[in-house]
Amino acid sequence: MATPSQWIAGARPRTLPAAVVPVAVGTGVAIGYGGAVWWRALLALFVALALQVGVNYSNDYSDGVRGTDDDRVGPMRLVGSSAAPPRQVLTAALSCFLAAAVAGLVLVVATRAWWLLLVGAVSIAAAWFYTGGSTPYGYRALGEISVFVFFGLVAVAGTTYVQLEWLPWLAVAAAVPVGLLACAMLVINNLRDIVTDGPAGKRTLAVVLGERRTRLLYVLCLTVPLAVALAVVPWQPFAALALLSAPLAVAPVTAVMGGATGPALIATLQQTGRFQLVYGLLFTVGLAL
């Protein structure tokens, strides 16, 4: 039976900035337009965190029962390491999805935007079918696209909308760097596992692109957000604050372009998460001022 610390590790806390940052940035936009509603922002954060943890447990379960985690380089997986039976991990994933659905329903009722029910349903389906089901799209090089859409466009725009009850263009523009930084987390994960994913039949984007182009993609995911922050400056001058995070991108970019592989990329994942979080918080402040 898995220990509490193993369950926490299985939730993959280093990936949680991907849930926190879009909600923070979306709230920053709402503050800038003078319409922040804090209880809705906190509820949106709960939805994002529940979905992130849910998709992590779901991936753990689906990859574990398929056997693709049997020879894993990265952090411990509950099913792959036999620390927890598959049914328990599946129950944890479904419980997270249910919690996200209930919290999301409260936001739907509050805004009376019933079309958000469809957005929520599609988001949960995307979380499950990433590695779940008979034809998971995460095994077909579509993972990064999904992450960009749901942890970028949907999360940022959705957070702004449930507070303002309308959608300014700035929310969509701000979602682009947020989505790219979330993609960077997945790219570095898939780069680390490229050696084992291919033989296991898991055709991630990294497997399809190859190692060299995957490394270039990672660099783009970290540098384009800085360019977007600069591009927004004419309309929102304080968005330039996000550029102060640039030094934090140096170490992970250097490691990736220097050819780091396997366990060495675990530290790079942590550095990527730190850059993502600091960029997101500075961008949030800049958009709010």
Secondary structure, DSSP 8 states (H G I E B T S, - for coil): ---HHHHHHHT-GGGTHHHHHHHHHHHHHHHHTT---HHHHHHHHHHHHHHHHHHHHHHHHHHHHHTTTTT--SS--TTTTTSS-HHHHHHHHHHHHHHHHHHHHHHHHHHT-TTHHHHHHHHHHHHHHTT-SSS-GGGBT-HHHHHHIIIIIIHHHHHHHHHHSS--HHHHHHHHHHHHHHHHHHHHHHHHTHHHHTTTT-B-HHHHH-HHHHHHHHHHHHHHHHHHHHHHTTT-GGGGGGGGGTHHHHHHHHHHHTT--TTHHHHHHHHHHHHHHHHHHHHHHHHH-
